[in-house]
Amino acid sequence: MCHGHVCTVVVAKVAGTDEIVGGYNPLSWDNSKIGSDMETNNSFIFSLKNGNIQIRISAESKLAKCCSNNVDYEKHIRTTNEYFSIDDYEVFKVIKKQNTNCTIR
């Protein structure tokens, strides 16, 4: 579904919790590289729990894999390294307009 798309924002509801996690990926999704790490200076991840938001921006971020590995970011957004399931998710494509403003679709 996301294969080949760049500049995406993913928002997901963590199953069995009141937590919403997500992040921005400026890189192209590549289904042939599942499980491999990619690095970028322009990504971020976030967590929203109990109405409090935590955003982590890293100079060298690795893509999350339904598990928030604390070694992948400077600071962690979850209190556990365990894998988790999601109830639902949305993927948005960020499109940069000519005048440098971004829109989300």
N, C-alpha and C positions, 0 to 999 in steps of 0.2 A: 504494500500500500504506500509506503513512504520511499521505496527504492528510487534513488536518483534525485530526490528532492533535496534542496539546500535551504538554509535559513528557516528552520522550523522551531516552533514552540510546542512542547508536549506538556499537558496537564493531566494528572492521574489521581484518582481517589484510591487510597490504600485500603484494602479490604479489612474489615473488622476494627477500623479505627476512625477517628474524626480527622485524619490527616490527608492533606492534598500535597502532592509533590510534583515537580516538573522541572523544566529547564529549556534553555535555548541552545540549539545546535546549528552553527553556521556552515557545517560541513555537509557534504552529500551523503545521504544514507546509502549504504552498499550492502545488500543482503548476502553477497558472496563472502563478506568479511565478518560474519557473526562470530563474536568472541574475541576479535582482535581489537587492540587499542588504537585510537587516533588522538592526535594532540592538536589543540588550537589555543589561541590567545583570546578568543572572542566569545567563549561560551559561559553560561552560568547555570546553576541549579538553585532550586528553592524548595522550601517546605512551609506549609501553612497548617498550624495545629492549634486548637483552642483559640483561634482568632489572632494568634501571633505568627508573624511571617519571619522566616530566616532566609536570607539570600547569601549565597557564597559565590564569589567571583574569583576565578583562579587564572593566573597568567599562563599556566599549562594544564588545562583541564582534560581529563579523559572522559569519554562518554560513559554514562551510567548504564548498567545492565540489570535493571530490576533488583539491584542490590547497591546500596550506597557504600562503596568501599572507601573508608576514611582516608586511605593512602592516596586516592585519586584527586583529592582537593585539599587545599590548605586547612580548611575547617570543615567539620561534618555537619550535615543538616538533620541526621537521624541519630538516635542513641544506640542503634544496633547495626551490626554488619550483616545480619541475617537476610536471606532472600525474603521477598514479600510478594503477595498477590495484589492485584488491583481489581476493583469493582467495575470501573469505567474509565475511559480516557478520551481526550480530544487532542488532535494534532492540528496546529495552525501554521500556515505558510506565511512568512513575513516577506512582503514585497517592498523593496525600496523604490520610492518614486524619484523622478528626475530632480525634484527640488530638495532631495535628501531626507524628506520625511518618510517614515515607514507606516505601512498599513498592515493590518492583520486580517487574513481571510480564513 
